[in-house]
Amino acid sequence: MADLRVLLFSPLEGRDPPSGDISYTGALLDEPPPGVRYTTYQEALDEGSLRIRGRKPWHAWRDFDPGVFAARALELGLRRATAAFREPFWFVSIEPGRFDLLHQHLFAIHQVGPRLPVVSSAGYPLTELYRIREGWGEAHLRLALALQWTFDGLFDVHDPWLRPSGDAPMIVYTPHFRDWLIARGVPAEQLIVGSTALPDLGLPAKRSDGFTLAIVARDFVRKGGDIALAAFRELHRDDPRWRLIIATRAGDARQNNLHAEPGIEVLVDPSRATVLKELLPATDILLAPTRGDCGAPYAMLEALQAGTCIITASELAWLDPRLVEPPVKRTASNPAAVASAARELAAGDMRASQRAARELWRSGFSMGVLHERLLEAYELALIRERAARAAPRRRRSPRRAGR
């Protein structure tokens, strides 16, 4: 596959809310698959090859389309009037001939006018995010899921976490997510299990002491920071050699009353360079007993590449099943279980486990592994697009032969 022009509709730093999905975008832009040229949706908007349709006429008269505007108004009205998820659809038109393929990561899109073949990717359904972040109950989630499915069909939207458009390939992070989608009617042949991935960051050599733990969490409670902190305090009471470094944002530090205490160092809003070049090389074990994550989160991938072991949740089916011992210990998300796992790692061959961490990144989560899955999906989408275009000619050929 050579010189494939892909419009990448994926979260961007500075435009979209901070998340690991911005790291996903950055990884693809830093190291795209061989033969692929990405254009971000912001770049396409700036150059005019991508237009957001149905805008309010008093905001952008050029992009006012009464029909699309009515569809958008209906969709947003239905969301406000019901128990639906809040994430809106995007109605867009794409300049014909400018791109070969549309890669949608998370964004749910209806293409107005000529359509590009689509590949999408997502880590888990919105139901999981709203269960953890919003505290929605099961009845509310079932209703929101039914509404989303209805909206997708009503507005003919390709939804990366729920409904494909036609036979478009969908990349998911885990076999569990694949099974979840199959149970809701998505054909198995459209689903490809991929992953997140991380380029080689050239991290410094390890300089840890065997007893240094770290928490890296912008969203401290959702990432299980409170559980990890309680586990550390139990460890430190028994053995003062244990120490903990907490990296979090200022708001979470204030809200959770995080401050330096014996054995604890708190880094507030550290730069990514500080985390990568200083914190992780000095850390033996990353504590990540998360309440809500999917695939292989980027904090874990960075830890693996730095040769850092990980303790994470055993309850989350949405985490990548390749995150296993060594060097990842999956345990119950409670302080006693996390503390026990840390003791086991410290009592074992820590250096061997740390070498296994870097090897796990290289063999399972390096960019080359992700590229294989992406190219498989891109090629499948293009093959199906060519077949769809050729289908009318095949249907006409018998009539021509009979003349």
ZAMARMI-474363 format. One record per residue (C-alpha): x, y, z; residue in three letters; residue number from 1. Coordinates in steps of 0.02 Angstrom, whole numbers, always signed. Example, Ala and Ser with C-alpha at 12.3 -4.5 7.8 and 13.67 -1.06 7.14 Angstrom:
# residues 2
<<+615, -225, +390>, "Ala", 1>
<<+684, -53, +357>, "Ser", 2>
***
This chain:
# residues 403
<<+0, +0, +0>, "Met", 1>
<<+85, +160, -59>, "Ala", 2>
<<+40, +343, -35>, "Asp", 3>
<<-128, +310, +48>, "Leu", 4>
<<-208, +476, +95>, "Arg", 5>
<<-304, +456, +257>, "Val", 6>
<<-412, +589, +340>, "Leu", 7>
<<-385, +558, +526>, "Leu", 8>
<<-536, +606, +630>, "Phe", 9>
<<-461, +577, +801>, "Ser", 10>
<<-447, +685, +960>, "Pro", 11>
<<-318, +824, +952>, "Leu", 12>
<<-218, +911, +1087>, "Glu", 13>
<<-279, +1088, +1117>, "Gly", 14>
<<-446, +1057, +1032>, "Arg", 15>
<<-521, +906, +1118>, "Asp", 16>
<<-531, +860, +1304>, "Pro", 17>
<<-369, +785, +1374>, "Pro", 18>
<<-369, +595, +1362>, "Ser", 19>
<<-266, +446, +1310>, "Gly", 20>
<<-350, +458, +1140>, "Asp", 21>
<<-247, +614, +1105>, "Ile", 22>
<<-94, +506, +1135>, "Ser", 23>
<<-164, +382, +1009>, "Tyr", 24>
<<-176, +522, +880>, "Thr", 25>
<<-1, +582, +920>, "Gly", 26>
<<+72, +408, +902>, "Ala", 27>
<<-4, +388, +728>, "Leu", 28>
<<+58, +558, +673>, "Leu", 29>
<<+233, +529, +742>, "Asp", 30>
<<+248, +357, +662>, "Glu", 31>
<<+116, +321, +528>, "Pro", 32>
<<+103, +151, +445>, "Pro", 33>
<<+215, +128, +292>, "Pro", 34>
<<+141, +213, +140>, "Gly", 35>
<<+9, +309, +238>, "Val", 36>
<<-6, +499, +243>, "Arg", 37>
<<-119, +566, +379>, "Tyr", 38>
<<-209, +733, +377>, "Thr", 39>
<<-291, +780, +542>, "Thr", 40>
<<-469, +842, +541>, "Tyr", 41>
<<-408, +1013, +600>, "Gln", 42>
<<-287, +1025, +454>, "Glu", 43>
<<-426, +974, +335>, "Ala", 44>
<<-542, +1107, +408>, "Leu", 45>
<<-405, +1238, +391>, "Asp", 46>
<<-372, +1196, +209>, "Glu", 47>
<<-557, +1182, +166>, "Gly", 48>
<<-557, +1000, +112>, "Ser", 49>
<<-670, +959, +260>, "Leu", 50>
<<-828, +1057, +301>, "Arg", 51>
<<-941, +1044, +452>, "Ile", 52>
<<-1117, +1049, +384>, "Arg", 53>
<<-1280, +1117, +451>, "Gly", 54>
<<-1208, +1259, +553>, "Arg", 55>
<<-1316, +1399, +618>, "Lys", 56>
<<-1334, +1525, +476>, "Pro", 57>
<<-1288, +1671, +587>, "Trp", 58>
<<-1123, +1584, +629>, "His", 59>
<<-1071, +1520, +457>, "Ala", 60>
<<-1190, +1562, +316>, "Trp", 61>
<<-1081, +1472, +188>, "Arg", 62>
<<-1105, +1308, +282>, "Asp", 63>
<<-1291, +1329, +314>, "Phe", 64>
<<-1388, +1182, +241>, "Asp", 65>
<<-1571, +1185, +291>, "Pro", 66>
<<-1590, +996, +281>, "Gly", 67>
<<-1433, +956, +378>, "Val", 68>
<<-1468, +1096, +501>, "Phe", 69>
<<-1639, +1020, +534>, "Ala", 70>
<<-1561, +848, +560>, "Ala", 71>
<<-1433, +918, +681>, "Arg", 72>
<<-1565, +1016, +776>, "Ala", 73>
<<-1675, +860, +788>, "Leu", 74>
<<-1530, +753, +849>, "Glu", 75>
<<-1474, +877, +981>, "Leu", 76>
<<-1653, +907, +1035>, "Gly", 77>
<<-1681, +721, +1057>, "Leu", 78>
<<-1523, +707, +1161>, "Arg", 79>
<<-1577, +849, +1276>, "Arg", 80>
<<-1754, +783, +1292>, "Ala", 81>
<<-1706, +603, +1329>, "Thr", 82>
<<-1587, +503, +1438>, "Ala", 83>
<<-1463, +490, +1294>, "Ala", 84>
<<-1274, +507, +1293>, "Phe", 85>
<<-1219, +686, +1265>, "Arg", 86>
<<-1087, +661, +1129>, "Glu", 87>
<<-1160, +736, +967>, "Pro", 88>
<<-1143, +671, +791>, "Phe", 89>
<<-1035, +760, +663>, "Trp", 90>
<<-1113, +801, +494>, "Phe", 91>
<<-972, +834, +372>, "Val", 92>
<<-933, +842, +187>, "Ser", 93>
<<-762, +795, +118>, "Ile", 94>
<<-686, +863, -42>, "Glu", 95>
<<-697, +726, -175>, "Pro", 96>
<<-529, +658, -231>, "Gly", 97>
<<-432, +736, -87>, "Arg", 98>
<<-423, +578, +22>, "Phe", 99>
<<-432, +391, -6>, "Asp", 100>
<<-499, +341, +164>, "Leu", 101>
<<-576, +409, +325>, "Leu", 102>
<<-511, +343, +492>, "His", 103>
<<-634, +385, +631>, "Gln", 104>
<<-566, +363, +806>, "His", 105>
<<-711, +386, +929>, "Leu", 106>
<<-802, +520, +826>, "Phe", 107>
<<-975, +469, +761>, "Ala", 108>
<<-995, +542, +585>, "Ile", 109>
<<-1123, +559, +447>, "His", 110>
<<-1041, +600, +280>, "Gln", 111>
<<-1147, +720, +176>, "Val", 112>
<<-1127, +698, -12>, "Gly", 113>
<<-992, +587, -88>, "Pro", 114>
<<-928, +465, +41>, "Arg", 115>
<<-757, +397, +80>, "Leu", 116>
<<-731, +217, +136>, "Pro", 117>
<<-720, +212, +325>, "Val", 118>
<<-615, +124, +456>, "Val", 119>
<<-653, +162, +638>, "Ser", 120>
<<-573, +123, +805>, "Ser", 121>
<<-629, +129, +986>, "Ala", 122>
<<-582, +51, +1152>, "Gly", 123>
<<-747, +21, +1240>, "Tyr", 124>
<<-930, +74, +1233>, "Pro", 125>
<<-990, +239, +1302>, "Leu", 126>
<<-1092, +142, +1429>, "Thr", 127>
<<-931, +106, +1525>, "Glu", 128>
<<-876, +288, +1526>, "Leu", 129>
<<-1044, +347, +1590>, "Tyr", 130>
<<-1052, +208, +1719>, "Arg", 131>
<<-887, +263, +1794>, "Ile", 132>
<<-879, +450, +1759>, "Arg", 133>
<<-1063, +494, +1780>, "Glu", 134>
<<-1120, +356, +1898>, "Gly", 135>
<<-1265, +305, +1787>, "Trp", 136>
<<-1361, +151, +1842>, "Gly", 137>
<<-1396, -2, +1734>, "Glu", 138>
<<-1573, +49, +1686>, "Ala", 139>
<<-1514, +221, +1629>, "His", 140>
<<-1371, +144, +1531>, "Leu", 141>
<<-1484, +18, +1442>, "Arg", 142>
<<-1602, +159, +1392>, "Leu", 143>
<<-1460, +269, +1331>, "Ala", 144>
<<-1388, +125, +1231>, "Leu", 145>
<<-1556, +92, +1147>, "Ala", 146>
<<-1574, +277, +1107>, "Leu", 147>
<<-1399, +285, +1033>, "Gln", 148>
<<-1434, +135, +922>, "Trp", 149>
<<-1596, +216, +864>, "Thr", 150>
<<-1511, +383, +830>, "Phe", 151>
<<-1371, +298, +734>, "Asp", 152>
<<-1496, +216, +618>, "Gly", 153>
<<-1610, +368, +603>, "Leu", 154>
<<-1468, +483, +552>, "Phe", 155>
<<-1365, +352, +458>, "Asp", 156>
<<-1210, +377, +564>, "Val", 157>
<<-1054, +271, +574>, "His", 158>
<<-1028, +254, +761>, "Asp", 159>
<<-856, +180, +805>, "Pro", 160>
<<-913, +102, +968>, "Trp", 161>
<<-1084, +38, +916>, "Leu", 162>
<<-1142, +38, +735>, "Arg", 163>
<<-1043, +26, +573>, "Pro", 164>
<<-1095, +109, +412>, "Ser", 165>
<<-1122, -31, +286>, "Gly", 166>
<<-982, -158, +293>, "Asp", 167>
<<-848, -37, +357>, "Ala", 168>
<<-711, -120, +463>, "Pro", 169>
<<-706, -77, +648>, "Met", 170>
<<-549, -94, +755>, "Ile", 171>
<<-574, -135, +938>, "Val", 172>
<<-445, -154, +1077>, "Tyr", 173>
<<-499, -318, +1155>, "Thr", 174>
<<-587, -482, +1114>, "Pro", 175>
<<-712, -434, +1250>, "His", 176>
<<-764, -278, +1154>, "Phe", 177>
<<-773, -381, +994>, "Arg", 178>
<<-892, -504, +1078>, "Asp", 179>
<<-995, -359, +1149>, "Trp", 180>
<<-1021, -287, +974>, "Leu", 181>
<<-1060, -457, +896>, "Ile", 182>
<<-1194, -482, +1029>, "Ala", 183>
<<-1272, -319, +969>, "Arg", 184>
<<-1278, -368, +788>, "Gly", 185>
<<-1112, -312, +713>, "Val", 186>
<<-1049, -448, +593>, "Pro", 187>
<<-892, -533, +657>, "Ala", 188>
<<-804, -513, +488>, "Glu", 189>
<<-808, -323, +509>, "Gln", 190>
<<-716, -326, +676>, "Leu", 191>
<<-527, -324, +695>, "Ile", 192>
<<-444, -335, +865>, "Val", 193>
<<-304, -207, +869>, "Gly", 194>
<<-225, -110, +1011>, "Ser", 195>
<<-148, +51, +1066>, "Thr", 196>
<<+39, +72, +1034>, "Ala", 197>
<<+185, +182, +1077>, "Leu", 198>
<<+336, +237, +974>, "Pro", 199>
<<+509, +212, +1045>, "Asp", 200>
<<+532, +365, +1156>, "Leu", 201>
<<+716, +339, +1192>, "Gly", 202>
<<+690, +334, +1380>, "Leu", 203>
<<+837, +341, +1501>, "Pro", 204>
<<+909, +186, +1585>, "Ala", 205>
<<+828, +120, +1743>, "Lys", 206>
<<+891, +193, +1907>, "Arg", 207>
<<+764, +128, +2033>, "Ser", 208>
<<+797, +50, +2203>, "Asp", 209>
<<+671, -93, +2208>, "Gly", 210>
<<+549, -3, +2324>, "Phe", 211>
<<+488, +147, +2224>, "Thr", 212>
<<+306, +156, +2174>, "Leu", 213>
<<+217, +284, +2066>, "Ala", 214>
<<+40, +342, +2026>, "Ile", 215>
<<+18, +435, +1862>, "Val", 216>
<<-162, +495, +1854>, "Ala", 217>
<<-242, +655, +1791>, "Arg", 218>
<<-410, +586, +1849>, "Asp", 219>
<<-351, +524, +2018>, "Phe", 220>
<<-503, +429, +2082>, "Val", 221>
<<-558, +354, +1915>, "Arg", 222>
<<-382, +287, +1892>, "Lys", 223>
<<-387, +210, +2066>, "Gly", 224>
<<-264, +332, +2144>, "Gly", 225>
<<-354, +327, +2311>, "Asp", 226>
<<-338, +137, +2316>, "Ile", 227>
<<-154, +146, +2270>, "Ala", 228>
<<-120, +280, +2402>, "Leu", 229>
<<-201, +174, +2538>, "Ala", 230>
<<-99, +24, +2481>, "Ala", 231>
<<+61, +125, +2493>, "Phe", 232>
<<+22, +182, +2669>, "Arg", 233>
<<-1, +1, +2721>, "Glu", 234>
<<+166, -45, +2641>, "Leu", 235>
<<+257, +103, +2719>, "His", 236>
<<+192, +63, +2894>, "Arg", 237>
<<+269, -110, +2879>, "Asp", 238>
<<+429, -59, +2790>, "Asp", 239>
<<+486, +124, +2779>, "Pro", 240>
<<+597, +84, +2628>, "Arg", 241>
<<+443, +99, +2517>, "Trp", 242>
<<+418, +268, +2437>, "Arg", 243>
<<+285, +338, +2320>, "Leu", 244>
<<+285, +471, +2184>, "Ile", 245>
<<+114, +542, +2136>, "Ile", 246>
<<+95, +636, +1971>, "Ala", 247>
<<-75, +719, +1952>, "Thr", 248>
<<-159, +881, +1904>, "Arg", 249>
<<-181, +1027, +2023>, "Ala", 250>
<<-370, +1009, +2037>, "Gly", 251>
<<-359, +826, +2086>, "Asp", 252>
<<-218, +862, +2208>, "Ala", 253>
<<-327, +990, +2298>, "Arg", 254>
<<-487, +888, +2290>, "Gln", 255>
<<-403, +732, +2360>, "Asn", 256>
<<-293, +825, +2485>, "Asn", 257>
<<-134, +757, +2409>, "Leu", 258>
<<+25, +823, +2489>, "His", 259>
<<+198, +768, +2538>, "Ala", 260>
<<+207, +653, +2689>, "Glu", 261>
<<+336, +527, +2746>, "Pro", 262>
<<+387, +426, +2594>, "Gly", 263>
<<+275, +523, +2473>, "Ile", 264>
<<+322, +650, +2340>, "Glu", 265>
<<+183, +742, +2246>, "Val", 266>
<<+212, +812, +2072>, "Leu", 267>
<<+75, +934, +2021>, "Val", 268>
<<+46, +956, +1833>, "Asp", 269>
<<+216, +886, +1785>, "Pro", 270>
<<+266, +897, +1602>, "Ser", 271>
<<+263, +739, +1499>, "Arg", 272>
<<+452, +754, +1485>, "Ala", 273>
<<+466, +752, +1675>, "Thr", 274>
<<+359, +595, +1687>, "Val", 275>
<<+455, +506, +1548>, "Leu", 276>
<<+633, +561, +1585>, "Lys", 277>
<<+632, +574, +1775>, "Glu", 278>
<<+483, +487, +1857>, "Leu", 279>
<<+469, +323, +1761>, "Leu", 280>
<<+656, +281, +1756>, "Pro", 281>
<<+657, +299, +1946>, "Ala", 282>
<<+500, +192, +1970>, "Thr", 283>
<<+496, +5, +2001>, "Asp", 284>
<<+308, -20, +2001>, "Ile", 285>
<<+168, +85, +1927>, "Leu", 286>
<<+11, +71, +2034>, "Leu", 287>
<<-141, +77, +1919>, "Ala", 288>
<<-290, -9, +2004>, "Pro", 289>
<<-402, +85, +1884>, "Thr", 290>
<<-592, +90, +1893>, "Arg", 291>
<<-614, +128, +1709>, "Gly", 292>
<<-492, +100, +1566>, "Asp", 293>
<<-481, +3, +1405>, "Cys", 294>
<<-349, -80, +1298>, "Gly", 295>
<<-174, -37, +1356>, "Ala", 296>
<<-182, +141, +1427>, "Pro", 297>
<<-39, +254, +1378>, "Tyr", 298>
<<+24, +276, +1555>, "Ala", 299>
<<+46, +86, +1560>, "Met", 300>
<<+131, +82, +1389>, "Leu", 301>
<<+253, +216, +1443>, "Glu", 302>
<<+288, +120, +1602>, "Ala", 303>
<<+320, -41, +1506>, "Leu", 304>
<<+439, +45, +1387>, "Gln", 305>
<<+531, +118, +1537>, "Ala", 306>
<<+551, -57, +1609>, "Gly", 307>
<<+426, -26, +1749>, "Thr", 308>
<<+314, -162, +1819>, "Cys", 309>
<<+127, -128, +1836>, "Ile", 310>
<<-8, -175, +1960>, "Ile", 311>
<<-182, -152, +1888>, "Thr", 312>
<<-362, -207, +1905>, "Ala", 313>
<<-414, -387, +1877>, "Ser", 314>
<<-600, -341, +1867>, "Glu", 315>
<<-593, -242, +1705>, "Leu", 316>
<<-631, -350, +1553>, "Ala", 317>
<<-596, -200, +1440>, "Trp", 318>
<<-409, -201, +1477>, "Leu", 319>
<<-296, -285, +1349>, "Asp", 320>
<<-281, -470, +1396>, "Pro", 321>
<<-96, -466, +1351>, "Arg", 322>
<<-63, -363, +1507>, "Leu", 323>
<<-14, -514, +1611>, "Val", 324>
<<+124, -572, +1729>, "Glu", 325>
<<+264, -545, +1705>, "Pro", 326>
<<+277, -396, +1713>, "Pro", 327>
<<+95, -346, +1747>, "Val", 328>
<<+3, -409, +1901>, "Lys", 329>
<<-186, -405, +1888>, "Arg", 330>
<<-266, -398, +2059>, "Thr", 331>
<<-425, -345, +2146>, "Ala", 332>
<<-444, -157, +2160>, "Ser", 333>
<<-428, -142, +2348>, "Asn", 334>
<<-281, -80, +2453>, "Pro", 335>
<<-239, -248, +2533>, "Ala", 336>
<<-231, -338, +2365>, "Ala", 337>
<<-125, -201, +2285>, "Val", 338>
<<-5, -199, +2434>, "Ala", 339>
<<+11, -388, +2428>, "Ser", 340>
<<+50, -383, +2241>, "Ala", 341>
<<+186, -252, +2271>, "Ala", 342>
<<+266, -361, +2405>, "Arg", 343>
<<+266, -511, +2286>, "Glu", 344>
<<+351, -410, +2149>, "Leu", 345>
<<+482, -342, +2269>, "Ala", 346>
<<+518, -516, +2337>, "Ala", 347>
<<+543, -589, +2163>, "Gly", 348>
<<+671, -552, +2029>, "Asp", 349>
<<+626, -370, +2001>, "Met", 350>
<<+761, -342, +1870>, "Arg", 351>
<<+699, -489, +1767>, "Ala", 352>
<<+520, -424, +1779>, "Ser", 353>
<<+577, -252, +1723>, "Gln", 354>
<<+665, -327, +1572>, "Arg", 355>
<<+503, -420, +1534>, "Ala", 356>
<<+410, -254, +1541>, "Ala", 357>
<<+512, -179, +1400>, "Arg", 358>
<<+499, -340, +1300>, "Glu", 359>
<<+309, -340, +1320>, "Leu", 360>
<<+303, -164, +1247>, "Trp", 361>
<<+415, -213, +1103>, "Arg", 362>
<<+325, -374, +1057>, "Ser", 363>
<<+146, -320, +1091>, "Gly", 364>
<<+128, -132, +1090>, "Phe", 365>
<<+260, -57, +976>, "Ser", 366>
<<+201, +40, +824>, "Met", 367>
<<+242, -100, +703>, "Gly", 368>
<<+112, -211, +788>, "Val", 369>
<<-21, -76, +773>, "Leu", 370>
<<+28, -41, +593>, "His", 371>
<<-11, -220, +544>, "Glu", 372>
<<-188, -208, +610>, "Arg", 373>
<<-217, -36, +535>, "Leu", 374>
<<-156, -86, +363>, "Leu", 375>
<<-264, -242, +370>, "Glu", 376>
<<-417, -135, +407>, "Ala", 377>
<<-373, -2, +278>, "Tyr", 378>
<<-347, -131, +141>, "Glu", 379>
<<-510, -218, +185>, "Leu", 380>
<<-606, -54, +176>, "Ala", 381>
<<-532, -13, +5>, "Leu", 382>
<<-565, -187, -63>, "Ile", 383>
<<-747, -178, -9>, "Arg", 384>
<<-764, -4, -83>, "Glu", 385>
<<-696, -63, -251>, "Arg", 386>
<<-812, -213, -246>, "Ala", 387>
<<-962, -103, -209>, "Ala", 388>
<<-920, +10, -356>, "Arg", 389>
<<-898, -138, -473>, "Ala", 390>
<<-1059, -224, -420>, "Ala", 391>
<<-1176, -124, -536>, "Pro", 392>
<<-1064, -163, -687>, "Arg", 393>
<<-1071, -348, -645>, "Arg", 394>
<<-1260, -341, -638>, "Arg", 395>
<<-1269, -256, -808>, "Arg", 396>
<<-1149, -375, -896>, "Ser", 397>
<<-1275, -517, -924>, "Pro", 398>
<<-1393, -396, -1011>, "Arg", 399>
<<-1253, -336, -1124>, "Arg", 400>
<<-1207, -516, -1163>, "Ala", 401>
<<-1387, -553, -1215>, "Gly", 402>
<<-1398, -415, -1343>, "Arg", 403>
***
